[in-house]
Amino acid sequence: MSYMTSLQEQFGGIDIYLFDQILRGNISPGMVIFDAGCGTGRNIVYLLREGYEVFGLDPDPQVIDAVRQLAPRLPAQNFRVESVEENSYSDAFADVVICNTVLHFARDDAHFRSMLQGAWRTLKPGGLFFSRLASTIGAEHLLQHISGRWYHMADGTDRYLVDEPLLMQWTADLGAELVDPIKTTVVQNLRSMTTWILRKPR
């Protein structure tokens, strides 16, 4: 087995900005993790290997089946076929909520609000909220406005896109504090991806 293959098996396809939070001790053993929009589980492979208690949801039953196979030691009920906004998990049960490449699938402002609040209510006081989502930040020249916050992006997709004022307004409305400054990466003139990490007030 090659060194790179070993690393891939250990860490999976974890988002590098999420991995940074682990390296810095903001996510540590013993914490309960909730991946709100987990897809096939790329961000939880490492966490599962390290014995974290992990929960997740996705509206696609096929990907939830795949995640359950990744986590045979955990109850199947930990992973549910549900939407973020209407999830059935308890309030304030998770130490960390991951909402990675999910919120830009909002249909409109109301849907964005309901998805964000659906994920946020599951987070314990003092907990960490990790989100990465498409935005207009630094990529205004790559976008064609459709209506509202909907844009056609240079990568050919149409998305609901946030900007810095909206994220800062939501940070204030939630009574949260930024764990890090808002960070944005422009991906080779195709799209802009922003990392938004919050601490819930105690």
N, C-alpha and C positions, 0 to 999 in steps of 0.2 A: 504494500500500500504506500503511495507517495505521500509526501508531507502535505501537499495541497489537498489531496483527497481526504486525508485525515482531518484537516481543518474544516473542510466542507461538511463532513459528517458531524463534527463536533458543534459547529456554529450554524449550520444550515444557511439560509439566505438572509440572515438577520440584517435589518436596516442598520447602516453604520452609525447613524445618529442615535439609534436606540442602544446599540452596543456601547456607545460612548457613555450613556447613563449608567450602564452596568459597571464599566471601568471606573467611573467616578464614585461608585458606591450609592448612587441614588436608587438603584434597584439591587437588592441584596437578598441572600438566602433567608427563607422564612416568610417572605412577603407573598401575598396572594395577588396573582396577576389575572387581569381580565382583558382579553383581546377582542375588542368590539369591532368586528369586521375582520375576522382572522383569516379568511381565504383558506388556502391549503396549509396554513400554519408555519410559513417560512420564518416568522419572527419569534416563534416559541420553541423551535427545535432545541436550541441551547438551554432554554429555561426548563424544558421537560427533562433533558439529560441531567441537569443539576438538581432535580428533585423539587422544583417549585410546584406549588399548588396552582394549576392553570385552569382558567375557564375561557370560553370563547363562543362567539356566535357568528353566523353568516346566513343569509337567506337562501343559499344554494345547498340543498341536501347532499349533493355529491361531494362537495369540498368538506362538509362536516364529517361525512363518512371517512374521508381521507385523514382528517385530523384525529378522529377517534382511533384510527389505526396507529398513528404516531404516539398515542398516549394510552396504551392498553392497561396501565396500572391505575388510571383514573376512571371514575364512574362515567359512563356514556353521557349522563345527564349534565356533566360539566360543559359539554359542547352542544349547542342548541341551534336548530334551524329557525332563526328569528331575525327580525330587523333591529337595527340599533335603537331606533326611536320607540319601538314597542316591545322591548325586551322584558323578560319575566324574572330577571335576576333581582335579588334583594337590594334595597338601598344601602349604600355605604358598606359594601362587603369587601371591596378590593383595595389593596394598598397601591396598586398601579393599574391604570387603565391605558391601554394602547388603542389608538384610533388612527391607524396608519393607512394612508391613501384611501380614505373612506369619505370624508366630509365633502370632497369636491364632486361627489355623486348626488348632492342635494338637488332637488328639482327647483327650489326657489328659496327665498329667505325664510319662510315658515318651516319648510322641510329641514333646512340647515339648523334652525333653532331647535326643532324637535329631536334631531339626531344628536346634536351637541348635548342637549339637556338629558336625553336618554342615557348617554354614556356618563355624563358628569354625576348624575344622581347615584350611580353605583360606586363612586369613589369615596373612600373614608376621609374624614377630616384629616388634614395633613398629608394626604396622598398625592401621588404624582400622576399627572395627566400628560401623556405623550401623543402628539398628533403631527403628522406630516401630510400636507395637502397642496394641491396645485393653487397657484396664486397669480396675480398680475404683477407682483413685485419684480422690478428689473426686466420685465418681459413685455412691457406695454407695446413695443414696436413689433412684437410677434403675434399680436392678437387682432381678431376682428370681432367687434362687439355685435352681439345678436340682440339681446334685450336684458334688462335688469342686470344681474351679475353673470349672465351666460355669455360665454365667449367661444369663438372658434379659434383653436390653437394651431400653431404651425405644425404640430405633429399629426394634424388631421382630425383630432377629437374635439368635441364640444363639451365644456365643463362649466360648472358653477365655480367662479373664482373669487377668492377673498383678496383683500389688500391689507396693508398694515393698519390703517385707521379702524377697520372693522375688527381685526384681531385684538387690537388694544381696547376697543370699546367692549368686546365680549370679556376680555380679561377683567376689566373694571366691573362689568355687570355681574360676573360670577363671584366677585370679591376675591379673586385669585391674585397670585403674584407670579411673575415670570421667573422660571428657574434659570433660564438663559435668555439673552437677547434673541429676538426673532431672527432666524438665520434662513437665508434663501440661496438656492443653487439654480442657476440658469443652465439647463441641460442642452448644450450645443445648438442653440437657436431653435429649439423645438418647444420647450415648455419651461416653466419656473416652478420649483418645488420648495415649499416653505416648511420649516420645522418650528412648531409652536408647543412649548412645554410649560405647564403650569403646576403650581402647588395649591391645593385646596386649603382654604383657611380652616384652622382648628376650631 
